[in-house]
Amino acid sequence: MLGAKDLGYYAISVSIAEILLSVPDAVNLPFLPLHLGLNRKDAEDTAPVVIRHVLFIMILICLFTAIIGRYAIWILFGKDFSAAYMPLLWLLPGILSLSIFDLLKVDMYRNNLPGFVSMVSVLTLICNLILNYILIPIYGISGAAISSTVSYSLSTCILLCNFTRIAKFPYRDILVIKISDLVLLWSQFRHGIKKDK
């Protein structure tokens, strides 16, 4: 369905996306054992805070990538690879969704719902395959990126809905950054700068 050249462009877009996802991965790795070791109330109180922080930071990173992405591709790969920019833009909302997917998945595991996570993963795969079949012939590599973003967003939304149902938190408390969060982030940032001096 896609030629070798198109696959090369798409590979560049995916590579950049994977680099961006290393940021939430750095949070997910230590969060998993910590979260699983907490009692139910502490776990339910901690998860929304971590999700809000990660989501806020990833929104900034994705916006920055959208602005400088074309120039980054030019510098790293040359102007001949400019076609990788548009699928990268389409992947950014999916990256944003994936950035909190693993955090939500950890909470599903903690609530003894691994089967539910597996079901969502299968649904995501089926959705991705169907959308690829429909969109790639029409939109090419951008269609593949749109397919991925829709599939990732669907899986994250399903886990998020289940998380709010179990923890009884409003969506706002999970997704919208608070002033207290910004104060904490700023204090951590300043502490990090002072520590490096």
Backbone as CSV, one residue per row, in Angstrom:
resi,resn,N_x,N_y,N_z,CA_x,CA_y,CA_z,C_x,C_y,C_z
1,MET,0.823,-1.210,0.000,0.000,0.000,0.000,0.859,1.263,0.000
2,LEU,1.998,1.206,0.662,2.922,2.331,0.687,4.228,1.935,0.018
3,GLY,4.831,2.884,-0.721,6.109,2.620,-1.351,7.244,2.710,-0.352
4,ALA,8.433,2.311,-0.796,9.606,2.325,0.086,9.926,3.738,0.559
5,LYS,9.765,4.720,-0.327,10.049,6.107,0.040,9.088,6.584,1.126
6,ASP,7.799,6.285,0.940,6.798,6.681,1.941,7.056,6.008,3.287
7,LEU,7.438,4.749,3.240,7.752,4.032,4.481,8.937,4.666,5.192
8,GLY,9.901,5.148,4.415,11.056,5.838,5.002,10.647,7.121,5.693
9,TYR,9.769,7.895,5.040,9.268,9.123,5.661,8.519,8.807,6.960
10,TYR,7.678,7.793,6.888,6.875,7.435,8.065,7.761,6.920,9.199
11,ALA,8.817,6.202,8.840,9.751,5.696,9.856,10.397,6.849,10.617
12,ILE,10.685,7.936,9.912,11.258,9.113,10.569,10.253,9.705,11.552
13,SER,9.003,9.835,11.122,7.955,10.378,11.999,7.791,9.530,13.254
14,VAL,7.768,8.221,13.069,7.605,7.299,14.203,8.816,7.361,15.129
15,SER,10.007,7.498,14.560,11.227,7.584,15.378,11.189,8.803,16.288
16,ILE,10.752,9.934,15.737,10.633,11.150,16.550,9.571,10.961,17.629
17,ALA,8.471,10.316,17.266,7.404,10.044,18.238,7.920,9.185,19.387
18,GLU,8.727,8.189,19.075,9.274,7.303,20.108,10.224,8.053,21.038
19,ILE,10.959,9.011,20.480,11.840,9.836,21.316,11.006,10.647,22.308
20,LEU,9.904,11.220,21.834,9.030,12.007,22.712,8.434,11.140,23.817
21,LEU,8.114,9.898,23.489,7.502,8.999,24.475,8.488,8.524,25.538
22,SER,9.770,8.803,25.350,10.747,8.440,26.381,10.551,9.290,27.637
23,VAL,9.903,10.454,27.482,9.648,11.331,28.638,8.651,10.681,29.603
24,PRO,7.438,10.310,29.164,6.536,9.619,30.104,7.064,8.260,30.545
25,ASP,7.847,7.600,29.694,8.428,6.309,30.087,9.326,6.462,31.307
26,ALA,10.011,7.610,31.394,10.897,7.866,32.533,10.106,7.979,33.830
27,VAL,8.832,8.356,33.719,7.951,8.432,34.892,7.318,7.074,35.163
28,ASN,6.928,6.388,34.098,6.205,5.121,34.248,7.026,4.046,34.947
29,LEU,8.304,3.958,34.636,9.142,2.882,35.187,9.209,2.917,36.711
30,PRO,9.519,4.075,37.327,9.522,4.088,38.799,8.122,4.124,39.402
31,PHE,7.135,4.607,38.615,5.775,4.735,39.143,5.112,3.378,39.343
32,LEU,5.420,2.420,38.482,4.766,1.108,38.538,4.931,0.424,39.894
33,PRO,6.171,0.168,40.369,6.295,-0.509,41.669,5.785,0.346,42.827
34,LEU,5.967,1.673,42.717,5.487,2.565,43.774,3.969,2.502,43.883
35,HIS,3.300,2.591,42.746,1.836,2.613,42.725,1.252,1.286,43.202
36,LEU,1.848,0.193,42.773,1.343,-1.122,43.164,1.526,-1.380,44.654
37,GLY,2.493,-0.692,45.275,2.761,-0.905,46.691,1.920,-0.049,47.617
38,LEU,1.185,0.915,47.059,0.366,1.798,47.882,-0.970,1.151,48.233
39,ASN,-1.550,1.621,49.349,-2.907,1.161,49.647,-3.886,1.834,48.679
40,ARG,-5.110,1.378,48.668,-6.076,1.816,47.650,-6.276,3.328,47.636
41,LYS,-6.470,3.926,48.823,-6.755,5.364,48.878,-5.562,6.179,48.399
42,ASP,-4.359,5.827,48.885,-3.163,6.567,48.479,-2.915,6.436,46.980
43,ALA,-3.168,5.246,46.446,-2.978,5.017,45.012,-3.942,5.874,44.200
44,GLU,-5.199,5.938,44.647,-6.202,6.716,43.926,-5.933,8.212,44.033
45,ASP,-5.302,8.641,45.132,-4.963,10.055,45.289,-3.717,10.425,44.485
46,THR,-2.792,9.476,44.360,-1.521,9.749,43.690,-1.642,9.745,42.172
47,ALA,-2.384,8.798,41.635,-2.469,8.626,40.176,-2.912,9.890,39.437
48,PRO,-3.988,10.578,39.870,-4.397,11.783,39.137,-3.325,12.868,39.118
49,VAL,-2.583,13.002,40.218,-1.525,14.014,40.284,-0.441,13.716,39.255
50,VAL,-0.014,12.465,39.212,1.030,12.066,38.262,0.536,12.235,36.828
51,ILE,-0.697,11.827,36.567,-1.263,11.946,35.216,-1.334,13.409,34.786
52,ARG,-1.783,14.287,35.687,-1.871,15.720,35.351,-0.504,16.285,34.998
53,HIS,0.504,15.947,35.794,1.853,16.460,35.551,2.393,15.975,34.212
54,VAL,2.270,14.675,33.979,2.789,14.097,32.732,2.068,14.693,31.528
55,LEU,0.743,14.805,31.623,-0.041,15.325,30.505,0.328,16.774,30.202
56,PHE,0.495,17.577,31.234,0.849,18.986,31.049,2.211,19.120,30.378
57,ILE,3.190,18.377,30.873,4.538,18.435,30.294,4.524,17.956,28.846
58,MET,3.766,16.902,28.569,3.708,16.366,27.207,2.967,17.302,26.253
59,ILE,1.983,18.046,26.748,1.318,19.051,25.906,2.331,20.094,25.457
60,LEU,3.159,20.558,26.391,4.194,21.539,26.052,5.186,20.961,25.049
61,ILE,5.605,19.721,25.279,6.570,19.080,24.385,5.980,18.888,22.989
62,CYS,4.727,18.463,22.919,4.084,18.244,21.616,3.882,19.559,20.867
63,LEU,3.516,20.614,21.576,3.378,21.924,20.941,4.722,22.406,20.406
64,PHE,5.756,22.233,21.202,7.107,22.629,20.784,7.538,21.830,19.556
65,THR,7.227,20.532,19.563,7.569,19.671,18.425,6.819,20.094,17.170
66,ALA,5.549,20.467,17.332,4.763,20.918,16.182,5.366,22.174,15.561
67,ILE,5.926,23.036,16.411,6.508,24.291,15.925,7.855,24.069,15.243
68,ILE,8.715,23.262,15.877,10.083,23.123,15.350,10.304,21.825,14.579
69,GLY,9.257,20.992,14.497,9.416,19.668,13.887,9.950,19.690,12.472
70,ARG,9.402,20.581,11.629,9.839,20.653,10.239,11.330,20.987,10.153
71,TYR,11.750,21.964,10.986,13.151,22.394,10.953,14.068,21.312,11.522
72,ALA,13.570,20.593,12.530,14.356,19.490,13.098,14.591,18.405,12.050
73,ILE,13.560,18.121,11.259,13.695,17.116,10.195,14.681,17.594,9.138
74,TRP,14.607,18.880,8.797,15.554,19.435,7.821,16.989,19.295,8.310
75,ILE,17.203,19.641,9.591,18.558,19.617,10.153,19.085,18.188,10.267
76,LEU,18.242,17.288,10.746,18.687,15.913,11.006,18.747,15.052,9.749
77,PHE,17.796,15.273,8.835,17.687,14.367,7.685,17.803,15.065,6.329
78,GLY,17.641,16.378,6.316,17.696,17.114,5.063,16.304,17.493,4.575
79,LYS,16.237,18.509,3.719,14.947,19.004,3.228,14.221,17.985,2.360
80,ASP,14.958,17.022,1.824,14.323,15.993,0.999,13.346,15.133,1.799
81,PHE,13.457,15.204,3.140,12.602,14.383,3.999,11.486,15.204,4.655
82,SER,11.181,16.353,4.074,10.124,17.218,4.619,8.775,16.517,4.693
83,ALA,8.574,15.511,3.835,7.290,14.792,3.819,7.020,14.055,5.128
84,ALA,8.041,13.910,5.975,7.848,13.234,7.263,7.163,14.137,8.282
85,TYR,7.088,15.446,7.982,6.553,16.390,8.958,5.046,16.236,9.161
86,MET,4.293,16.115,8.075,2.829,16.040,8.202,2.370,14.815,8.998
87,PRO,2.881,13.612,8.709,2.484,12.483,9.560,2.913,12.656,11.011
88,LEU,4.030,13.360,11.233,4.450,13.629,12.611,3.396,14.468,13.323
89,LEU,2.873,15.476,12.629,1.819,16.305,13.225,0.593,15.473,13.586
90,TRP,0.221,14.557,12.688,-0.938,13.702,12.954,-0.677,12.730,14.103
91,LEU,0.582,12.385,14.317,0.922,11.457,15.405,0.919,12.129,16.778
92,LEU,1.098,13.449,16.814,1.249,14.141,18.099,0.064,13.954,19.048
93,PRO,-1.199,14.059,18.600,-2.303,13.784,19.534,-2.271,12.353,20.067
94,GLY,-1.850,11.418,19.228,-1.727,10.032,19.675,-0.628,9.867,20.707
95,ILE,0.473,10.600,20.507,1.568,10.581,21.480,1.070,11.107,22.820
96,LEU,0.274,12.167,22.757,-0.295,12.746,23.977,-1.161,11.723,24.705
97,SER,-1.965,10.995,23.960,-2.802,9.953,24.562,-1.960,8.835,25.155
98,LEU,-0.964,8.390,24.399,-0.109,7.298,24.878,0.689,7.684,26.114
99,SER,0.949,8.985,26.280,1.773,9.426,27.411,1.134,9.096,28.756
100,ILE,-0.197,8.983,28.788,-0.862,8.637,30.054,-1.471,7.240,30.020
101,PHE,-1.382,6.568,28.876,-1.971,5.231,28.762,-1.357,4.268,29.774
102,ASP,-0.025,4.233,29.848,0.639,3.293,30.756,0.335,3.603,32.218
103,LEU,0.185,4.892,32.541,-0.164,5.261,33.914,-1.550,4.729,34.275
104,LEU,-2.469,4.850,33.337,-3.821,4.316,33.556,-3.804,2.792,33.587
105,LYS,-2.963,2.208,32.746,-2.858,0.746,32.688,-2.366,0.183,34.016
106,VAL,-1.423,0.876,34.635,-0.913,0.441,35.937,-2.045,0.374,36.950
107,ASP,-2.933,1.365,36.902,-4.051,1.369,37.848,-5.014,0.219,37.572
108,MET,-5.185,-0.140,36.303,-6.028,-1.296,35.971,-5.425,-2.576,36.550
109,TYR,-4.100,-2.714,36.428,-3.424,-3.883,37.007,-3.608,-3.912,38.521
110,ARG,-3.504,-2.735,39.117,-3.636,-2.663,40.570,-5.033,-3.086,41.020
111,ASN,-6.019,-2.848,40.184,-7.397,-3.230,40.496,-7.760,-4.600,39.934
112,ASN,-6.713,-5.394,39.649,-6.898,-6.774,39.165,-7.732,-6.844,37.879
113,LEU,-7.393,-5.965,36.930,-8.116,-5.940,35.658,-7.177,-6.135,34.458
114,PRO,-6.248,-7.092,34.528,-5.357,-7.308,33.376,-6.116,-7.768,32.138
115,GLY,-7.200,-8.517,32.355,-8.009,-8.977,31.228,-8.661,-7.818,30.489
116,PHE,-9.071,-6.811,31.251,-9.674,-5.623,30.646,-8.654,-4.890,29.784
117,VAL,-7.424,-4.785,30.289,-6.348,-4.130,29.532,-6.071,-4.892,28.241
118,SER,-6.040,-6.212,28.334,-5.808,-7.044,27.142,-6.922,-6.852,26.118
119,MET,-8.159,-6.766,26.599,-9.298,-6.562,25.708,-9.181,-5.219,24.981
120,VAL,-8.778,-4.200,25.723,-8.600,-2.871,25.124,-7.484,-2.900,24.080
121,SER,-6.404,-3.622,24.375,-5.288,-3.731,23.431,-5.722,-4.409,22.133
122,VAL,-6.522,-5.461,22.258,-7.032,-6.162,21.065,-7.950,-5.238,20.266
123,LEU,-8.810,-4.508,20.963,-9.715,-3.566,20.304,-8.925,-2.490,19.563
124,THR,-7.852,-2.017,20.196,-6.996,-1.004,19.575,-6.360,-1.535,18.300
125,LEU,-5.885,-2.767,18.358,-5.262,-3.391,17.187,-6.258,-3.522,16.039
126,ILE,-7.460,-3.990,16.348,-8.494,-4.149,15.317,-8.858,-2.797,14.703
127,CYS,-9.021,-1.800,15.570,-9.344,-0.449,15.111,-8.250,0.084,14.192
128,ASN,-6.998,-0.142,14.584,-5.859,0.333,13.797,-5.817,-0.329,12.423
129,LEU,-6.052,-1.634,12.385,-6.024,-2.369,11.117,-7.135,-1.895,10.177
130,ILE,-8.331,-1.706,10.727,-9.465,-1.256,9.902,-9.214,0.145,9.349
131,LEU,-8.746,1.039,10.224,-8.496,2.412,9.791,-7.347,2.482,8.788
132,ASN,-6.317,1.655,8.989,-5.225,1.610,8.011,-5.753,1.210,6.639
133,TYR,-6.614,0.219,6.628,-7.180,-0.283,5.370,-7.994,0.806,4.665
134,ILE,-8.675,1.631,5.459,-9.524,2.678,4.878,-8.722,3.927,4.511
135,LEU,-7.835,4.356,5.423,-7.206,5.670,5.287,-5.924,5.699,4.460
136,ILE,-5.121,4.642,4.528,-3.843,4.667,3.810,-4.022,4.821,2.298
137,PRO,-4.967,4.104,1.667,-5.140,4.311,0.221,-5.548,5.739,-0.146
138,ILE,-6.184,6.442,0.788,-6.661,7.806,0.512,-5.614,8.851,0.879
139,TYR,-5.025,8.714,2.078,-4.143,9.759,2.602,-2.678,9.341,2.718
140,GLY,-2.346,8.132,2.339,-0.956,7.691,2.389,-0.425,7.601,3.811
141,ILE,0.809,8.100,4.016,1.424,7.980,5.341,0.709,8.832,6.386
142,SER,0.075,9.914,5.959,-0.735,10.695,6.903,-1.926,9.867,7.379
143,GLY,-2.464,9.036,6.493,-3.551,8.142,6.877,-3.113,7.136,7.919
144,ALA,-1.881,6.629,7.766,-1.339,5.694,8.763,-1.185,6.381,10.115
145,ALA,-0.739,7.644,10.089,-0.566,8.400,11.332,-1.913,8.695,11.987
146,ILE,-2.898,9.067,11.177,-4.246,9.323,11.702,-4.816,8.055,12.332
147,SER,-4.615,6.942,11.655,-5.084,5.648,12.168,-4.475,5.347,13.533
148,SER,-3.179,5.565,13.656,-2.496,5.314,14.932,-3.026,6.228,16.023
149,THR,-3.179,7.511,15.704,-3.650,8.473,16.696,-5.062,8.147,17.177
150,VAL,-5.953,7.813,16.252,-7.329,7.464,16.635,-7.337,6.212,17.513
151,SER,-6.541,5.219,17.139,-6.489,3.962,17.898,-5.931,4.185,19.297
152,TYR,-4.823,4.932,19.384,-4.218,5.216,20.688,-5.182,6.012,21.564
153,SER,-5.826,7.000,20.972,-6.747,7.850,21.734,-7.946,7.050,22.235
154,LEU,-8.433,6.140,21.390,-9.559,5.289,21.790,-9.197,4.437,23.001
155,SER,-8.030,3.802,22.957,-7.620,2.934,24.066,-7.432,3.729,25.353
156,THR,-6.847,4.917,25.237,-6.643,5.746,26.424,-7.972,6.222,26.989
157,CYS,-8.896,6.608,26.127,-10.217,7.064,26.581,-10.971,5.960,27.322
158,ILE,-10.858,4.738,26.822,-11.539,3.613,27.481,-10.968,3.398,28.883
159,LEU,-9.636,3.397,28.992,-9.016,3.216,30.313,-9.337,4.382,31.232
160,LEU,-9.354,5.590,30.674,-9.655,6.775,31.476,-11.079,6.717,32.022
161,CYS,-12.023,6.322,31.184,-13.420,6.195,31.634,-13.535,5.169,32.755
162,ASN,-12.824,4.068,32.607,-12.872,3.028,33.638,-12.201,3.494,34.925
163,PHE,-11.117,4.254,34.783,-10.414,4.785,35.953,-11.321,5.732,36.739
164,THR,-11.999,6.639,36.035,-12.885,7.584,36.724,-14.067,6.866,37.375
165,ARG,-14.520,5.797,36.747,-15.631,5.025,37.315,-15.210,4.353,38.615
166,ILE,-13.992,3.808,38.638,-13.507,3.100,39.822,-13.124,4.075,40.936
167,ALA,-12.344,5.095,40.571,-11.817,6.026,41.576,-12.804,7.127,41.935
168,LYS,-13.841,7.299,41.086,-14.860,8.333,41.313,-14.250,9.734,41.351
169,PHE,-13.299,9.973,40.444,-12.721,11.296,40.267,-13.349,11.947,39.040
170,PRO,-13.670,13.244,39.105,-14.128,13.930,37.886,-12.969,14.053,36.889
171,TYR,-13.302,14.107,35.615,-12.265,14.182,34.580,-11.355,15.396,34.778
172,ARG,-11.935,16.481,35.246,-11.167,17.714,35.436,-10.007,17.499,36.403
173,ASP,-10.257,16.752,37.481,-9.213,16.521,38.481,-8.097,15.622,37.960
174,ILE,-8.373,14.884,36.901,-7.374,13.970,36.351,-6.587,14.609,35.213
175,LEU,-7.253,15.455,34.430,-6.653,15.940,33.183,-6.188,17.390,33.211
176,VAL,-6.787,18.214,34.061,-6.494,19.650,34.032,-5.490,20.010,35.119
177,ILE,-4.396,20.627,34.701,-3.338,21.020,35.633,-3.868,22.068,36.618
178,LYS,-3.420,21.997,37.867,-3.858,22.928,38.902,-2.727,23.890,39.248
179,ILE,-3.087,24.993,39.883,-2.079,25.968,40.305,-1.068,25.312,41.237
180,SER,-1.555,24.476,42.143,-0.652,23.795,43.082,0.328,22.883,42.343
181,ASP,-0.122,22.287,41.231,0.768,21.451,40.420,1.875,22.293,39.799
182,LEU,1.501,23.464,39.276,2.484,24.346,38.644,3.501,24.844,39.662
183,VAL,3.019,25.148,40.866,3.933,25.582,41.934,4.922,24.472,42.261
184,LEU,4.431,23.241,42.343,5.301,22.099,42.633,6.315,21.889,41.514
185,LEU,5.865,21.966,40.259,6.777,21.797,39.125,7.853,22.868,39.119
186,TRP,7.458,24.111,39.417,8.419,25.211,39.424,9.442,25.041,40.546
187,SER,8.971,24.620,41.712,9.896,24.423,42.838,10.877,23.293,42.548
188,GLN,10.390,22.227,41.889,11.274,21.121,41.522,12.288,21.559,40.473
189,PHE,11.838,22.391,39.542,12.724,22.914,38.497,13.821,23.778,39.111
190,ARG,13.435,24.666,40.032,14.419,25.537,40.688,15.386,24.722,41.531
191,HIS,14.858,23.717,42.214,15.712,22.855,43.035,16.733,22.128,42.169
192,GLY,16.284,21.685,40.987,17.190,20.989,40.075,18.294,21.891,39.571
193,ILE,17.952,23.165,39.288,18.955,24.120,38.817,19.981,24.401,39.906
194,LYS,19.496,24.612,41.141,20.408,24.889,42.258,21.327,23.705,42.522
195,LYS,20.793,22.508,42.355,21.577,21.300,42.612,22.709,21.150,41.602
196,ASP,22.465,21.609,40.363,23.471,21.492,39.311,24.596,22.505,39.461
197,LYS,24.322,23.588,40.188,25.352,24.633,40.345,26.421,24.210,41.349
